[in-house]
Amino acid sequence: MERRDFLKHSSAVLTGTLLLPTIVPSTVLGKNAPGNKINIAQIGFGRIAMTHDLPETLRFDQARIIAVADLDSNRVQQGKQFIENLYSQKTGSKNAVEVKTYSDYHEMLLRKDIDAVMISTPDHWHAQPAIEAVLAGKDVYLQKPTSLTIAEGRLLANVVKQKGTILQMGTQQRAMPQFRIAAELVRNGRIGKLHTVKIGLPGDPSGPEATEMPVPKNLNYEMWLGSTPDVFYTEMRVHPQNSLTDRPGWLRCEQFGSGMITGWGQHHFDSAAWGMDTEYTGPISINGMAQFPKSGLWNVHGEFLAVAEYLNGITMITSGGFPNGIRYEGSEGWIFVTRGDYSATASDPVSKSNSSKALDASDLRILNSVIKENEIHLYQTDNQHGNWLDCIRSRKAPISPAEMGHRACSVCLITHISMKLGRKLQWNPETETFVNDEEANKMLSRSQRFPYGTSYIKL
């Protein structure tokens, strides 16, 4: 979508509501015969898969989802039914596709007829299945965050590069026109010299105490824990047994992730890097402070403030005290961009009353500025999943490739490390290590519980 069309047809500037364009399935990939389809397997069936990844992918005729894997036998059957129902609604036939189910995705990856996989699993199960899928010759759509640690994120990016895999990160803000428009305007100097970026990102609440519960017979809890330490089962630590759409408890447990700094942070840090021209590097220092719960099951960060400094002179400040979104500040004005009324799932933690205006500026004439032919024009797509499918066929780089995803996730992870240590850290984005800080460098990886984890993958 061109900027003038966005401003004309979107009510974001005038009324505070963003109307995203209707996505029309691509017709450039030929006939719809099964042999011309991209056969896709789904790893993990829960909130994100059901409300976002699967419906978005099935909007495109070239996709054919033929398998689903999950460690919860109830969820894997629900996934099969959900996918087959989507095909029935789309084709009018009850026998449009038969979806095979797997309790272990490793078995599914052995299938030669599967071209690609979508990974919609908890954060601690992102890097390992992605690497294993790449090694099995599959292209990958991977939900953010890219990895649980810097070490496994670097390994994933390296393996993807080595194998020439099409890996698309689920940082779908890149497919929302307002984020590209804002980044193009900033990169082309429409607010003068960029000096400060302010990112609004909320924290998480602390959680109650939880008692041990029997492991449900339908859940392979041992494998669900994966590479992380062995701890007792309680439903609030994993996912709701009677709901596919409620936010799962693992999102608020540091054992499985870092909270909102990675949960939403990768989205905003990735988008901010687009405008800052720092997509393949990182800050040179990070200073984070945060409140952490002193008791309770949920122990990720609450309110926080983080300041990152970049070699190009830009300072990036992230806090829940700012409106949810990204504000670029330059010597001649500012631009603010956010999702507007969009949410990937109904439970996304965004306050629409504070975030409904998708694109704004210190002077609205900035938004109407024409980007000339000889100026910077950024990668453009209208749909993250559709772009992935097109790139699987063309073998061109997707809009959110693995290296870019790793770099955005790295900002999240080093911010979290700084918040945990409570002090400013110097970061070398070339070596991806902290400068003269052994304690911080030990936190770039985590010990992994055999036989799970990227440390035990045979490369």
C-alpha positions in Angstrom: 0.0 0.0 0.0 1.4 3.4 -1.0 1.6 6.1 1.7 -0.9 8.4 -0.1 -3.4 5.5 -0.3 -2.8 4.7 3.4 -3.5 8.3 4.4 -6.5 8.6 2.1 -8.3 5.3 2.9 -7.2 4.7 6.5 -9.0 6.7 9.2 -5.9 6.4 11.4 -4.9 10.0 11.0 -8.4 11.5 11.1 -10.3 9.2 13.5 -7.7 7.0 15.1 -8.8 3.7 13.5 -6.6 1.7 11.1 -8.4 -0.2 8.3 -6.0 -2.8 6.9 -6.5 -3.9 3.3 -8.3 -7.1 2.4 -5.8 -9.7 1.5 -6.5 -11.4 -1.9 -4.8 -14.8 -2.3 -2.0 -14.8 -4.8 -2.8 -16.1 -8.3 0.8 -16.0 -9.6 1.6 -19.5 -8.4 -0.3 -21.4 -11.0 -3.0 -24.0 -10.8 -4.5 -25.4 -7.5 -3.7 -29.0 -8.1 -2.2 -30.8 -5.1 1.2 -31.1 -6.8 1.4 -27.3 -7.0 0.6 -26.7 -3.3 3.1 -26.0 -0.5 2.6 -28.8 2.0 2.8 -27.4 5.5 2.8 -28.9 8.9 1.8 -27.1 12.1 4.0 -27.5 15.2 2.0 -26.5 18.3 -1.7 -25.9 18.4 -2.9 -23.3 20.8 -3.9 -19.6 21.0 -1.6 -18.2 18.3 -1.9 -21.1 15.9 -5.7 -21.1 16.1 -6.4 -17.4 16.0 -3.5 -16.2 13.9 -1.1 -18.5 12.1 -3.4 -21.1 10.6 -6.2 -18.7 9.5 -3.7 -16.3 8.0 -1.9 -19.0 6.0 -5.1 -20.7 4.7 -6.1 -17.4 3.1 -3.7 -18.3 0.4 -4.5 -21.0 -2.2 -0.9 -22.2 -2.5 -0.9 -23.4 1.1 -2.0 -26.9 2.0 -1.8 -27.8 5.7 -1.6 -31.6 6.0 -0.2 -32.3 9.5 -0.3 -31.0 13.1 1.9 -32.0 16.1 1.4 -31.2 19.8 2.4 -32.6 23.1 -1.1 -32.4 24.4 -3.3 -35.1 22.8 -6.4 -33.1 23.3 -4.9 -30.1 21.5 -3.6 -32.1 18.6 -7.0 -33.5 17.9 -8.5 -30.1 18.2 -5.9 -28.9 15.8 -6.9 -31.6 13.3 -10.5 -30.7 13.6 -9.9 -27.0 13.3 -7.8 -27.3 10.1 -10.2 -29.7 8.5 -13.1 -27.4 9.3 -11.3 -24.4 7.8 -10.9 -26.4 4.6 -14.5 -27.5 4.6 -15.6 -23.9 5.0 -13.3 -22.8 2.2 -14.0 -25.5 -0.3 -17.5 -26.7 0.6 -16.2 -30.2 0.9 -16.0 -32.3 4.1 -13.2 -34.3 2.6 -11.0 -31.5 1.3 -7.9 -32.6 3.3 -7.0 -35.3 5.9 -4.8 -33.9 8.5 -2.4 -36.3 10.1 -1.6 -35.9 13.9 1.6 -36.4 15.8 2.5 -36.4 19.4 6.2 -35.8 18.6 7.1 -33.3 15.8 10.3 -35.2 15.2 8.4 -38.0 13.6 6.5 -35.5 11.5 9.7 -33.9 10.2 10.7 -37.3 8.7 7.9 -36.9 6.1 9.4 -36.1 2.7 6.1 -34.7 1.4 6.2 -31.8 3.9 7.7 -28.7 2.4 7.5 -26.3 5.3 6.4 -26.0 9.0 4.8 -23.3 11.1 6.0 -23.2 14.7 3.6 -21.7 17.2 5.0 -23.2 20.4 6.0 -21.7 23.8 9.1 -19.6 23.7 11.4 -22.3 25.1 10.4 -24.5 22.2 11.2 -22.1 19.4 14.9 -22.5 18.4 15.2 -26.2 18.7 12.3 -27.3 16.4 13.2 -24.5 14.0 16.8 -25.7 13.7 15.7 -29.4 13.3 13.1 -28.4 10.7 15.8 -26.6 8.7 18.1 -29.6 9.0 15.3 -31.8 7.7 15.0 -29.5 4.6 11.9 -27.6 5.6 11.2 -23.9 5.3 10.0 -22.3 8.5 7.5 -19.8 9.8 8.6 -19.1 13.4 6.7 -17.2 16.0 8.6 -14.6 18.0 10.7 -14.4 20.1 13.3 -16.1 18.0 15.0 -17.8 20.9 15.3 -18.2 24.6 19.0 -17.1 24.6 21.5 -15.3 22.5 23.5 -18.5 22.0 20.7 -20.6 20.5 19.5 -17.6 18.4 22.9 -17.3 16.8 23.0 -21.0 16.1 19.6 -20.8 14.4 20.6 -17.9 12.2 23.8 -19.6 11.2 22.1 -22.9 10.3 19.4 -21.0 8.2 22.1 -19.2 6.3 24.1 -22.4 5.7 21.1 -24.3 4.4 19.6 -21.5 2.4 16.2 -21.9 4.2 13.3 -19.5 3.9 12.6 -18.7 7.5 10.1 -16.0 8.2 9.8 -14.6 11.7 6.3 -13.8 13.0 7.0 -10.1 13.4 4.0 -9.1 11.4 4.2 -5.4 12.1 6.5 -5.3 9.0 3.4 -6.2 6.9 1.4 -3.3 8.5 1.7 -0.3 6.2 2.0 2.3 8.9 5.3 0.8 10.3 6.9 0.8 6.8 5.7 4.3 6.1 7.1 5.6 9.4 10.4 3.9 8.9 10.7 5.2 5.3 10.0 8.8 6.4 12.6 8.6 9.2 15.2 6.9 7.0 14.7 9.6 4.4 15.2 12.4 6.8 11.7 13.8 7.0 12.1 14.5 10.8 15.7 15.6 10.4 18.5 13.8 12.2 17.1 11.0 14.3 18.4 11.1 17.8 15.9 9.4 20.1 13.4 6.5 19.9 10.8 6.0 22.6 9.1 2.6 22.8 6.0 1.9 24.9 5.9 -1.6 26.2 3.9 -2.8 29.2 5.1 -5.1 32.0 3.3 -8.2 33.4 1.5 -8.6 36.7 2.8 -10.9 39.4 1.0 -14.1 39.9 -0.4 -16.1 42.9 1.2 -19.0 44.6 0.5 -22.3 43.0 0.3 -25.8 44.3 1.4 -29.0 42.6 -1.3 -30.8 40.6 -1.4 -34.2 38.9 -0.2 -34.1 35.3 -3.1 -34.5 32.9 -3.0 -37.8 31.1 -3.3 -36.0 27.8 -0.1 -33.9 28.3 3.5 -35.1 27.8 4.7 -32.7 30.5 8.3 -34.1 30.6 8.8 -33.1 27.0 6.8 -29.9 27.4 9.4 -28.7 29.9 12.0 -29.5 27.3 15.5 -28.0 27.9 14.4 -26.2 31.0 14.7 -27.5 34.7 12.3 -30.1 36.0 9.6 -28.5 38.1 6.3 -29.7 39.4 3.2 -29.4 37.2 0.5 -26.8 37.9 -2.0 -25.7 35.3 -1.1 -22.0 35.8 2.5 -22.8 34.7 1.5 -24.4 31.4 -1.7 -23.8 29.5 -5.4 -23.9 30.3 -6.8 -27.4 29.9 -10.3 -26.1 29.0 -9.4 -23.1 26.8 -7.4 -22.6 23.6 -7.7 -18.8 23.6 -6.8 -17.7 27.2 -3.3 -16.5 27.7 -1.1 -19.4 29.0 0.7 -19.1 32.3 4.2 -19.9 30.8 4.2 -16.4 29.3 4.8 -15.1 32.8 7.4 -17.6 34.0 11.1 -16.8 33.4 11.9 -20.4 33.0 10.2 -20.4 29.6 10.8 -16.8 28.5 11.5 -13.3 29.7 8.0 -11.8 29.8 6.9 -8.8 27.8 10.4 -7.7 27.0 10.5 -10.6 24.5 6.8 -11.3 24.1 6.1 -7.9 22.6 9.6 -6.4 22.7 10.7 -8.2 19.6 7.9 -6.7 17.6 8.7 -3.1 18.6 12.5 -3.5 18.6 12.3 -5.0 15.1 10.1 -2.2 13.9 12.3 0.5 15.5 15.4 -1.0 13.9 13.7 -0.6 10.5 13.6 3.2 11.0 17.0 3.4 12.8 18.8 1.4 10.1 20.2 -1.0 12.7 18.5 -4.2 11.6 21.7 -6.2 11.4 23.5 -4.8 14.4 22.6 -3.9 17.9 23.2 -1.3 20.7 26.7 -0.7 22.2 25.3 -0.3 25.7 22.1 -1.2 27.6 21.0 0.0 31.0 17.8 -1.6 32.3 16.0 -1.5 35.6 12.8 -3.3 36.5 10.5 -4.5 39.3 10.5 -8.3 39.7 8.0 -10.2 41.9 9.4 -11.4 45.2 6.9 -14.3 45.4 4.4 -16.2 43.4 4.5 -18.5 40.3 4.7 -15.7 37.8 8.1 -14.1 38.1 8.8 -12.1 34.9 9.4 -8.4 35.0 6.8 -5.8 35.8 7.3 -2.1 35.4 10.6 -1.3 33.8 12.8 1.3 32.1 15.6 0.5 29.6 18.0 2.8 27.8 20.0 1.5 24.8 22.8 3.5 23.0 23.8 2.9 19.4 27.0 3.6 17.6 25.2 6.0 15.2 24.3 8.3 18.1 20.7 7.2 18.6 19.3 6.6 22.1 16.4 4.1 22.4 14.3 4.3 25.6 11.8 1.6 26.4 9.2 1.8 29.2 5.6 1.0 30.0 5.2 4.7 30.8 5.1 5.5 27.1 2.0 4.8 24.8 2.3 1.4 23.3 4.1 2.0 20.0 7.2 3.7 18.7 8.0 7.4 18.6 10.9 8.5 16.5 12.3 12.0 17.5 14.5 14.0 15.2 16.0 17.4 15.0 13.0 18.6 12.9 10.0 16.8 14.3 8.6 13.4 15.4 6.6 10.5 14.1 4.6 8.0 16.3 3.5 4.6 15.0 1.5 1.8 16.6 -0.8 -1.1 15.6 -4.0 0.9 15.9 -6.9 -1.4 16.5 -5.2 -4.5 15.2 -4.5 -7.5 17.5 -3.2 -10.9 16.6 -5.3 -12.5 19.3 -8.2 -11.2 21.4 -6.1 -11.3 24.5 -3.2 -9.2 23.2 -2.2 -6.8 26.1 -2.7 -3.5 24.2 -4.8 -0.6 25.5 -6.7 0.6 22.4 -7.7 3.8 24.1 -4.0 4.7 24.2 -2.9 3.1 20.9 -5.8 3.6 18.5 -4.0 6.3 16.3 -1.9 4.2 14.0 0.3 7.0 12.5 0.9 10.5 13.8 3.5 13.2 13.5 4.4 16.6 14.9 3.3 18.1 11.6 0.8 16.0 9.6 2.5 17.4 6.4 5.4 15.0 7.2 3.1 12.1 6.6 2.2 13.4 3.1 5.8 13.8 2.1 6.5 12.0 -1.2 9.4 9.5 -1.1 11.2 10.1 -4.4 12.3 7.4 -6.8 16.0 7.9 -5.9 15.3 7.8 -2.1 15.1 4.8 0.2 12.2 2.5 -0.4 11.8 -0.4 2.1 10.6 -4.0 1.6 6.9 -4.0 1.1 4.3 -6.7 1.6 0.7 -6.8 2.7 0.8 -10.1 4.6 3.5 -11.8 6.6 2.3 -15.3 6.0 1.6 -14.6 2.3 5.1 -13.2 1.9 6.6 -16.4 3.4 4.6 -18.5 0.9 5.7 -16.4 -2.0 9.3 -16.6 -0.9 9.2 -20.4 -0.6 8.4 -20.5 -4.3 10.7 -17.7 -5.4 13.6 -18.4 -2.9 13.9 -14.7 -2.4 14.6 -13.4 1.1 11.4 -12.8 3.2 10.6 -9.5 4.9 11.6 -10.9 8.3 14.5 -13.3 7.8 16.3 -15.3 10.6 19.3 -13.0 11.0 17.1 -9.9 11.4 14.9 -11.8 13.8 17.9 -12.9 15.9 19.2 -9.3 16.1 15.8 -7.9 17.2 15.5 -10.7 19.8 19.0 -10.0 21.0 18.0 -6.5 22.0 15.2 -8.1 24.1 17.5 -10.6 25.7 20.4 -8.3 26.6 17.8 -5.8 28.0 16.5 -8.6 30.2 20.0 -9.4 31.4 20.6 -5.8 32.3 17.4 -5.6 34.2 18.2 -8.8 36.1 21.7 -7.5 37.0 20.4 -4.0 37.7 23.3 -2.2 36.0 24.5 -0.8 32.7 26.3 -3.2 30.4 28.5 -2.5 27.4 27.6 -4.7 24.4 29.7 -5.6 21.3 27.2 -6.3 18.5 29.9 -7.8 16.3 31.1 -10.5 18.7 27.7 -10.6 20.5 29.3 -10.5 23.9 29.3 -8.1 26.8 32.6 -6.1 27.1 34.7 -7.2 30.1 31.8 -8.7 32.0 32.1 -12.4 32.8 28.9 -12.5 34.9 26.8 -11.0 32.1 28.3 -13.2 29.5 27.4 -16.3 31.4 23.8 -15.3 30.9 24.0 -15.4 27.1 23.2 -19.1 27.3 21.4 -21.5 29.7 22.2 -25.0 30.8 19.9 -27.4 28.9 18.3 -30.5 30.3 19.3 -33.6 28.3 18.1 -34.8 25.9 16.3 -31.5 25.0 17.8 -28.3 23.7 19.9 -27.0 20.9 23.1 -28.2 22.5 22.1 -31.8 21.7 21.2 -31.3 18.0 23.5 -33.2 15.6 24.5 -30.6 13.1 
